[in-house]
Amino acid sequence: MFHPFIVGSILPVILIIVWEALSRAGVIPAYQLPSPTAIVDKIIELAEKGTLWGHVGITTYRIFLGFLLGTAAAVIIGSFVGFYNRVEQLLDPMIQAFRSIPSLAWVPLFILWMSIGEASKVALIAVGVFFPVYLNIVSGISGVDRKLIEVGKMYGFTNFQLVKRIILPASLPSFLVGMRSGLGLGWMFVVAAELMGASQGLGYLLVVGQNTYSPDLIIASIVLFAILGKVTDALLKRLEYKALHWQDRLERS
């Protein structure tokens, strides 16, 4: 059996080889889509200049902080909405309405409230993270088998023990899926966040590439977004596997 990493690399490697071959043959114009080697050269150039790490670092910092704030808010609000029907009737309609608002629609409002500093950028990312985590927490708690809760009550569990020993473990898979979805949406929102007058970050590099007609810089920024997004998702997936090791999972062929 091949390692999953090797299997998962087959299609990207084939696409890169075909892309490089078409670029060298002149089928794909360089001013529209530079070759993979040109993009790698651009990333190496940024690294040698020392600017790459600053852009990657500030973007990762914004994602990390926005992810923590969005997840924390989702856990608190989602827990109350999931546990209490009255709270769901009170809050959920408004939250669902807010969820329908496009990410870019928040930009002018956050700039008005918090100027173009770090606070507005982190807040926008937190908004993006909040909704998928919230939805999965509410779904996970609402989907707990009521028979398990009745069994817990038969054994004399307090409300705290019910939450700790039955409700939280039963809703944990849904919560972890929500975290991964929220993180993925956070990486999308960070682009919009870094359009708000940023002077550093991968989103800022996208704007610089657009303004200077540098497709290699634009594609390099997109590639870096993809790599960082995949790495952070892999970390959460590993956490999910560790946290749910007790599950009897389906062995897929």
C-alpha positions in Angstrom: 0.0 0.0 0.0 1.2 3.5 -0.8 1.4 6.2 1.8 -1.7 8.6 1.5 0.6 11.5 0.9 2.1 9.8 -2.1 -1.4 9.0 -3.5 -2.6 12.5 -2.9 0.4 14.0 -4.7 -0.1 12.1 -7.9 -2.7 14.4 -9.5 -1.0 17.7 -8.5 2.3 16.5 -9.8 0.7 15.5 -13.2 -1.0 18.9 -13.4 2.3 20.7 -12.7 4.1 18.7 -15.3 1.5 19.4 -17.9 1.3 23.0 -17.0 5.1 23.4 -17.3 5.2 21.6 -20.6 2.4 23.8 -22.1 4.2 26.9 -20.8 7.5 25.9 -22.3 5.8 25.1 -25.6 4.3 28.6 -25.7 0.7 27.3 -25.6 0.0 29.2 -22.4 1.3 32.9 -22.6 3.6 33.8 -19.7 1.9 37.2 -19.3 -1.3 35.3 -18.5 -0.2 32.3 -16.6 3.6 31.9 -15.8 5.1 28.5 -15.6 5.5 26.6 -12.3 9.3 27.2 -12.4 8.8 31.0 -12.8 6.4 30.9 -9.8 8.9 29.0 -7.7 11.6 31.4 -8.7 9.4 34.3 -7.6 8.8 32.7 -4.2 12.6 32.1 -3.8 13.3 35.7 -4.8 10.8 36.9 -2.1 12.5 34.6 0.5 16.0 35.8 -0.4 14.9 39.4 0.0 13.5 38.6 3.4 10.1 39.9 2.7 8.3 36.6 2.3 8.5 35.6 6.0 7.0 38.9 7.1 4.0 38.5 4.7 3.5 34.9 5.7 3.9 35.6 9.4 1.4 38.5 9.5 -1.2 36.6 7.5 -0.8 33.5 9.7 -1.1 35.7 12.8 -4.3 37.2 11.6 -5.8 33.8 10.7 -4.8 32.4 14.1 -6.2 35.2 16.2 -9.4 35.5 14.0 -9.8 31.7 14.2 -9.6 31.7 18.0 -12.0 34.6 18.5 -14.5 33.3 16.0 -14.4 29.7 17.4 -14.7 31.0 21.0 -17.8 33.1 20.1 -19.3 30.2 18.2 -18.8 27.8 21.1 -20.4 30.1 23.6 -23.4 31.1 21.5 -23.8 27.8 19.8 -23.8 25.9 23.1 -26.7 28.0 24.5 -28.6 27.8 21.2 -28.1 24.0 21.1 -29.0 23.4 24.8 -32.0 25.8 25.1 -34.9 25.9 22.7 -35.9 29.4 23.8 -32.5 30.7 23.1 -32.6 29.1 19.6 -35.9 30.8 18.9 -34.5 34.1 20.0 -31.1 34.1 18.4 -30.9 31.7 15.5 -33.1 33.6 13.0 -30.9 36.7 13.4 -27.7 34.7 13.1 -28.9 32.9 10.0 -29.7 36.3 8.5 -26.2 37.6 9.2 -24.8 34.4 7.7 -26.2 35.4 4.4 -24.3 38.6 4.2 -21.3 38.4 1.8 -17.9 38.8 3.3 -17.0 42.0 1.3 -20.2 43.7 2.6 -18.6 43.8 6.1 -15.5 45.6 4.9 -16.8 49.2 4.8 -18.6 48.7 8.1 -15.5 47.4 9.9 -13.4 50.1 8.5 -15.9 52.7 9.7 -16.0 51.1 13.2 -12.3 50.1 13.7 -10.4 52.0 11.0 -8.0 50.0 8.8 -5.9 48.6 11.6 -5.4 45.0 12.7 -8.7 45.0 14.7 -10.9 45.3 11.6 -8.9 42.6 9.8 -9.1 40.1 12.7 -12.8 40.9 13.2 -13.6 40.1 9.6 -11.8 36.8 9.8 -13.5 36.0 13.0 -16.9 36.6 11.4 -16.0 34.1 8.6 -14.9 31.5 11.1 -17.9 31.9 13.4 -20.7 30.7 11.2 -19.6 27.2 10.1 -18.4 26.5 13.7 -21.7 27.7 15.1 -23.8 25.7 12.7 -21.9 22.5 13.5 -22.0 23.0 17.2 -25.8 23.6 17.2 -26.3 20.6 14.8 -24.0 18.4 17.0 -25.8 19.2 20.2 -29.3 19.0 18.7 -28.4 15.6 17.2 -27.4 14.0 20.5 -29.5 10.8 21.0 -32.0 11.6 23.7 -31.9 8.0 24.9 -28.3 8.6 26.0 -29.4 11.6 28.0 -32.2 9.6 29.6 -29.8 6.9 30.5 -27.5 9.5 32.1 -30.5 10.8 34.1 -31.3 7.3 35.2 -27.8 7.0 36.7 -28.3 10.2 38.5 -26.0 12.5 36.4 -26.1 16.2 37.2 -26.5 18.6 34.3 -22.8 19.2 34.4 -22.1 15.5 34.2 -24.6 15.1 31.4 -22.8 17.8 29.4 -19.3 16.5 30.2 -19.8 12.8 29.8 -22.6 12.5 27.2 -23.4 15.7 25.3 -19.9 17.0 24.6 -18.4 13.7 23.5 -21.4 13.0 21.3 -21.3 16.4 19.6 -17.5 16.5 19.3 -17.3 15.1 15.8 -19.6 17.7 14.4 -17.7 20.4 16.3 -14.3 19.4 14.9 -15.8 19.3 11.3 -17.0 22.8 12.0 -13.6 24.0 13.1 -12.1 22.7 9.8 -14.8 24.4 7.8 -14.4 27.6 9.8 -10.6 27.6 9.3 -11.1 27.1 5.5 -13.5 30.0 5.4 -11.1 32.0 7.5 -8.4 31.7 4.8 -10.9 33.0 2.3 -11.9 35.9 4.5 -8.3 36.9 5.1 -8.0 38.0 1.5 -10.9 40.4 1.9 -9.4 41.5 5.3 -6.0 42.3 3.7 -7.6 44.4 1.1 -8.5 46.9 3.8 -5.4 49.1 3.5 -2.9 46.4 4.5 0.8 47.0 4.0 1.8 43.4 4.7 0.4 40.0 4.1 -0.3 37.6 1.2 -3.4 39.5 0.3 -1.4 42.6 0.1 1.0 40.8 -2.3 -2.1 40.0 -4.5 -2.9 43.7 -4.8 0.7 44.6 -5.5 0.8 41.9 -8.2 -2.4 43.3 -9.8 -1.2 46.9 -9.7 2.2 46.1 -11.2 0.9 43.6 -13.8 2.9 40.8 -12.2 1.1 37.5 -12.8 4.0 35.5 -11.2 3.5 37.4 -8.0 -0.2 36.9 -8.0 0.1 33.1 -8.7 2.9 32.9 -6.1 0.6 34.4 -3.5 -2.2 32.1 -4.4 0.1 29.1 -4.1 1.3 30.2 -0.7 -2.3 30.6 0.4 -3.0 27.0 -0.8 0.1 25.6 1.0 -0.6 27.4 4.3 -4.3 26.4 4.1 -3.5 22.8 3.5 -0.9 22.7 6.3 -3.3 24.2 8.9 -6.1 21.9 7.8 -3.8 18.9 8.1 -3.0 19.9 11.7 -6.7 20.2 12.5 -7.4 16.9 10.8 -4.7 15.3 12.9 -6.3 16.8 16.0 -9.6 15.4 14.9 -8.2 11.9 14.5 -6.6 12.0 17.9 -9.7 13.3 19.6 -11.9 10.8 18.0 -9.7 7.7 18.3 -12.4 6.0 20.2 -14.8 5.9 17.2 -15.3 2.6 15.4 -14.6 4.1 11.9 -15.5 2.6 8.6 -12.5 1.1 6.8 -12.8 2.3 3.2 -11.3 0.3 0.4 
